Amino acid sequence: MLRKIDCVMLYVADIPAAADYYARVFGMRISWRRDHAIGLCFPETDAELVLHDDPDMPSPSEPHSWWMMWSPPSSSLSARAAR
């Protein structure tokens, strides 16, 4: 069962402009910066949007890998589902 999305990575041509857009429109705040990437936090969750222009990471024309955190249902949920 999917419990949450930890991080979504998005290739952008202009990191500062994209970060400004997500901050103004969605209320996201910068949590970290690197040479080719910036991490933005969503207001009411610990999920993160990573904007990057790193040529060694997937480009817009390549398939992307999406990392998701999941956990199996608890034993109480499994027991209810088995009924």
MODELLER restraints for C-alpha pairs under 7 A, 6 or more apart:
rsr = mdl.restraints
at = mdl.atoms
rsr.add(forms.Gaussian(group=physical.xy_distance, feature=features.Distance(at['CA:1:A'], at['CA:70:A']), mean=6.03, stdev=0.5))
rsr.add(forms.Gaussian(group=physical.xy_distance, feature=features.Distance(at['CA:1:A'], at['CA:71:A']), mean=6.21, stdev=0.5))
rsr.add(forms.Gaussian(group=physical.xy_distance, feature=features.Distance(at['CA:1:A'], at['CA:72:A']), mean=5.88, stdev=0.5))
rsr.add(forms.Gaussian(group=physical.xy_distance, feature=features.Distance(at['CA:1:A'], at['CA:73:A']), mean=6.64, stdev=0.5))
rsr.add(forms.Gaussian(group=physical.xy_distance, feature=features.Distance(at['CA:2:A'], at['CA:69:A']), mean=6.82, stdev=0.5))
rsr.add(forms.Gaussian(group=physical.xy_distance, feature=features.Distance(at['CA:2:A'], at['CA:70:A']), mean=4.65, stdev=0.5))
rsr.add(forms.Gaussian(group=physical.xy_distance, feature=features.Distance(at['CA:2:A'], at['CA:71:A']), mean=6.83, stdev=0.5))
rsr.add(forms.Gaussian(group=physical.xy_distance, feature=features.Distance(at['CA:3:A'], at['CA:69:A']), mean=6.52, stdev=0.5))
rsr.add(forms.Gaussian(group=physical.xy_distance, feature=features.Distance(at['CA:3:A'], at['CA:70:A']), mean=4.98, stdev=0.5))
rsr.add(forms.Gaussian(group=physical.xy_distance, feature=features.Distance(at['CA:3:A'], at['CA:71:A']), mean=6.48, stdev=0.5))
rsr.add(forms.Gaussian(group=physical.xy_distance, feature=features.Distance(at['CA:4:A'], at['CA:68:A']), mean=6.70, stdev=0.5))
rsr.add(forms.Gaussian(group=physical.xy_distance, feature=features.Distance(at['CA:4:A'], at['CA:69:A']), mean=5.81, stdev=0.5))
rsr.add(forms.Gaussian(group=physical.xy_distance, feature=features.Distance(at['CA:4:A'], at['CA:70:A']), mean=6.60, stdev=0.5))
rsr.add(forms.Gaussian(group=physical.xy_distance, feature=features.Distance(at['CA:5:A'], at['CA:47:A']), mean=6.29, stdev=0.5))
rsr.add(forms.Gaussian(group=physical.xy_distance, feature=features.Distance(at['CA:5:A'], at['CA:68:A']), mean=4.91, stdev=0.5))
rsr.add(forms.Gaussian(group=physical.xy_distance, feature=features.Distance(at['CA:5:A'], at['CA:69:A']), mean=6.00, stdev=0.5))
rsr.add(forms.Gaussian(group=physical.xy_distance, feature=features.Distance(at['CA:6:A'], at['CA:47:A']), mean=4.71, stdev=0.5))
rsr.add(forms.Gaussian(group=physical.xy_distance, feature=features.Distance(at['CA:6:A'], at['CA:48:A']), mean=6.17, stdev=0.5))
rsr.add(forms.Gaussian(group=physical.xy_distance, feature=features.Distance(at['CA:6:A'], at['CA:68:A']), mean=5.97, stdev=0.5))
rsr.add(forms.Gaussian(group=physical.xy_distance, feature=features.Distance(at['CA:6:A'], at['CA:69:A']), mean=6.35, stdev=0.5))
rsr.add(forms.Gaussian(group=physical.xy_distance, feature=features.Distance(at['CA:7:A'], at['CA:47:A']), mean=5.74, stdev=0.5))
rsr.add(forms.Gaussian(group=physical.xy_distance, feature=features.Distance(at['CA:7:A'], at['CA:48:A']), mean=4.71, stdev=0.5))
rsr.add(forms.Gaussian(group=physical.xy_distance, feature=features.Distance(at['CA:7:A'], at['CA:49:A']), mean=5.72, stdev=0.5))
rsr.add(forms.Gaussian(group=physical.xy_distance, feature=features.Distance(at['CA:7:A'], at['CA:50:A']), mean=6.97, stdev=0.5))
rsr.add(forms.Gaussian(group=physical.xy_distance, feature=features.Distance(at['CA:7:A'], at['CA:67:A']), mean=6.54, stdev=0.5))
rsr.add(forms.Gaussian(group=physical.xy_distance, feature=features.Distance(at['CA:8:A'], at['CA:48:A']), mean=6.50, stdev=0.5))
rsr.add(forms.Gaussian(group=physical.xy_distance, feature=features.Distance(at['CA:8:A'], at['CA:49:A']), mean=5.03, stdev=0.5))
rsr.add(forms.Gaussian(group=physical.xy_distance, feature=features.Distance(at['CA:8:A'], at['CA:50:A']), mean=6.12, stdev=0.5))
rsr.add(forms.Gaussian(group=physical.xy_distance, feature=features.Distance(at['CA:8:A'], at['CA:66:A']), mean=6.52, stdev=0.5))
rsr.add(forms.Gaussian(group=physical.xy_distance, feature=features.Distance(at['CA:9:A'], at['CA:49:A']), mean=5.99, stdev=0.5))
rsr.add(forms.Gaussian(group=physical.xy_distance, feature=features.Distance(at['CA:9:A'], at['CA:50:A']), mean=4.64, stdev=0.5))
rsr.add(forms.Gaussian(group=physical.xy_distance, feature=features.Distance(at['CA:9:A'], at['CA:51:A']), mean=5.98, stdev=0.5))
rsr.add(forms.Gaussian(group=physical.xy_distance, feature=features.Distance(at['CA:10:A'], at['CA:50:A']), mean=6.14, stdev=0.5))
rsr.add(forms.Gaussian(group=physical.xy_distance, feature=features.Distance(at['CA:10:A'], at['CA:51:A']), mean=4.99, stdev=0.5))
rsr.add(forms.Gaussian(group=physical.xy_distance, feature=features.Distance(at['CA:10:A'], at['CA:52:A']), mean=6.26, stdev=0.5))
rsr.add(forms.Gaussian(group=physical.xy_distance, feature=features.Distance(at['CA:11:A'], at['CA:51:A']), mean=5.89, stdev=0.5))
rsr.add(forms.Gaussian(group=physical.xy_distance, feature=features.Distance(at['CA:11:A'], at['CA:52:A']), mean=4.98, stdev=0.5))
rsr.add(forms.Gaussian(group=physical.xy_distance, feature=features.Distance(at['CA:11:A'], at['CA:53:A']), mean=5.61, stdev=0.5))
rsr.add(forms.Gaussian(group=physical.xy_distance, feature=features.Distance(at['CA:11:A'], at['CA:59:A']), mean=6.33, stdev=0.5))
rsr.add(forms.Gaussian(group=physical.xy_distance, feature=features.Distance(at['CA:11:A'], at['CA:60:A']), mean=6.24, stdev=0.5))
rsr.add(forms.Gaussian(group=physical.xy_distance, feature=features.Distance(at['CA:12:A'], at['CA:51:A']), mean=6.31, stdev=0.5))
rsr.add(forms.Gaussian(group=physical.xy_distance, feature=features.Distance(at['CA:12:A'], at['CA:52:A']), mean=5.87, stdev=0.5))
rsr.add(forms.Gaussian(group=physical.xy_distance, feature=features.Distance(at['CA:12:A'], at['CA:53:A']), mean=5.61, stdev=0.5))
rsr.add(forms.Gaussian(group=physical.xy_distance, feature=features.Distance(at['CA:13:A'], at['CA:53:A']), mean=6.00, stdev=0.5))
rsr.add(forms.Gaussian(group=physical.xy_distance, feature=features.Distance(at['CA:15:A'], at['CA:51:A']), mean=6.42, stdev=0.5))
rsr.add(forms.Gaussian(group=physical.xy_distance, feature=features.Distance(at['CA:15:A'], at['CA:52:A']), mean=6.56, stdev=0.5))
rsr.add(forms.Gaussian(group=physical.xy_distance, feature=features.Distance(at['CA:15:A'], at['CA:53:A']), mean=7.00, stdev=0.5))
rsr.add(forms.Gaussian(group=physical.xy_distance, feature=features.Distance(at['CA:22:A'], at['CA:28:A']), mean=5.97, stdev=0.5))
rsr.add(forms.Gaussian(group=physical.xy_distance, feature=features.Distance(at['CA:23:A'], at['CA:29:A']), mean=5.91, stdev=0.5))
rsr.add(forms.Gaussian(group=physical.xy_distance, feature=features.Distance(at['CA:27:A'], at['CA:43:A']), mean=6.37, stdev=0.5))
rsr.add(forms.Gaussian(group=physical.xy_distance, feature=features.Distance(at['CA:28:A'], at['CA:40:A']), mean=5.87, stdev=0.5))
rsr.add(forms.Gaussian(group=physical.xy_distance, feature=features.Distance(at['CA:28:A'], at['CA:41:A']), mean=5.40, stdev=0.5))
rsr.add(forms.Gaussian(group=physical.xy_distance, feature=features.Distance(at['CA:28:A'], at['CA:42:A']), mean=5.06, stdev=0.5))
rsr.add(forms.Gaussian(group=physical.xy_distance, feature=features.Distance(at['CA:28:A'], at['CA:43:A']), mean=5.80, stdev=0.5))
rsr.add(forms.Gaussian(group=physical.xy_distance, feature=features.Distance(at['CA:29:A'], at['CA:40:A']), mean=5.32, stdev=0.5))
rsr.add(forms.Gaussian(group=physical.xy_distance, feature=features.Distance(at['CA:29:A'], at['CA:41:A']), mean=5.39, stdev=0.5))
rsr.add(forms.Gaussian(group=physical.xy_distance, feature=features.Distance(at['CA:30:A'], at['CA:39:A']), mean=5.88, stdev=0.5))
rsr.add(forms.Gaussian(group=physical.xy_distance, feature=features.Distance(at['CA:30:A'], at['CA:40:A']), mean=4.49, stdev=0.5))
rsr.add(forms.Gaussian(group=physical.xy_distance, feature=features.Distance(at['CA:30:A'], at['CA:41:A']), mean=6.37, stdev=0.5))
rsr.add(forms.Gaussian(group=physical.xy_distance, feature=features.Distance(at['CA:31:A'], at['CA:39:A']), mean=5.48, stdev=0.5))
rsr.add(forms.Gaussian(group=physical.xy_distance, feature=features.Distance(at['CA:31:A'], at['CA:40:A']), mean=5.53, stdev=0.5))
rsr.add(forms.Gaussian(group=physical.xy_distance, feature=features.Distance(at['CA:31:A'], at['CA:41:A']), mean=6.26, stdev=0.5))
rsr.add(forms.Gaussian(group=physical.xy_distance, feature=features.Distance(at['CA:32:A'], at['CA:38:A']), mean=5.84, stdev=0.5))
rsr.add(forms.Gaussian(group=physical.xy_distance, feature=features.Distance(at['CA:32:A'], at['CA:39:A']), mean=5.17, stdev=0.5))
rsr.add(forms.Gaussian(group=physical.xy_distance, feature=features.Distance(at['CA:33:A'], at['CA:39:A']), mean=6.35, stdev=0.5))
rsr.add(forms.Gaussian(group=physical.xy_distance, feature=features.Distance(at['CA:36:A'], at['CA:52:A']), mean=5.55, stdev=0.5))
rsr.add(forms.Gaussian(group=physical.xy_distance, feature=features.Distance(at['CA:36:A'], at['CA:53:A']), mean=5.43, stdev=0.5))
rsr.add(forms.Gaussian(group=physical.xy_distance, feature=features.Distance(at['CA:36:A'], at['CA:54:A']), mean=5.06, stdev=0.5))
rsr.add(forms.Gaussian(group=physical.xy_distance, feature=features.Distance(at['CA:37:A'], at['CA:50:A']), mean=6.63, stdev=0.5))
rsr.add(forms.Gaussian(group=physical.xy_distance, feature=features.Distance(at['CA:37:A'], at['CA:51:A']), mean=5.51, stdev=0.5))
rsr.add(forms.Gaussian(group=physical.xy_distance, feature=features.Distance(at['CA:37:A'], at['CA:52:A']), mean=4.13, stdev=0.5))
rsr.add(forms.Gaussian(group=physical.xy_distance, feature=features.Distance(at['CA:37:A'], at['CA:53:A']), mean=6.52, stdev=0.5))
rsr.add(forms.Gaussian(group=physical.xy_distance, feature=features.Distance(at['CA:38:A'], at['CA:50:A']), mean=5.64, stdev=0.5))
rsr.add(forms.Gaussian(group=physical.xy_distance, feature=features.Distance(at['CA:38:A'], at['CA:51:A']), mean=5.41, stdev=0.5))
rsr.add(forms.Gaussian(group=physical.xy_distance, feature=features.Distance(at['CA:38:A'], at['CA:52:A']), mean=6.54, stdev=0.5))
rsr.add(forms.Gaussian(group=physical.xy_distance, feature=features.Distance(at['CA:39:A'], at['CA:48:A']), mean=6.43, stdev=0.5))
rsr.add(forms.Gaussian(group=physical.xy_distance, feature=features.Distance(at['CA:39:A'], at['CA:49:A']), mean=5.81, stdev=0.5))
rsr.add(forms.Gaussian(group=physical.xy_distance, feature=features.Distance(at['CA:39:A'], at['CA:50:A']), mean=4.51, stdev=0.5))
rsr.add(forms.Gaussian(group=physical.xy_distance, feature=features.Distance(at['CA:39:A'], at['CA:51:A']), mean=6.55, stdev=0.5))
rsr.add(forms.Gaussian(group=physical.xy_distance, feature=features.Distance(at['CA:40:A'], at['CA:48:A']), mean=5.58, stdev=0.5))
rsr.add(forms.Gaussian(group=physical.xy_distance, feature=features.Distance(at['CA:40:A'], at['CA:49:A']), mean=5.13, stdev=0.5))
rsr.add(forms.Gaussian(group=physical.xy_distance, feature=features.Distance(at['CA:40:A'], at['CA:50:A']), mean=6.25, stdev=0.5))
rsr.add(forms.Gaussian(group=physical.xy_distance, feature=features.Distance(at['CA:41:A'], at['CA:47:A']), mean=6.24, stdev=0.5))
rsr.add(forms.Gaussian(group=physical.xy_distance, feature=features.Distance(at['CA:41:A'], at['CA:48:A']), mean=4.75, stdev=0.5))
rsr.add(forms.Gaussian(group=physical.xy_distance, feature=features.Distance(at['CA:41:A'], at['CA:49:A']), mean=6.45, stdev=0.5))
rsr.add(forms.Gaussian(group=physical.xy_distance, feature=features.Distance(at['CA:42:A'], at['CA:48:A']), mean=6.25, stdev=0.5))
rsr.add(forms.Gaussian(group=physical.xy_distance, feature=features.Distance(at['CA:58:A'], at['CA:64:A']), mean=6.17, stdev=0.5))
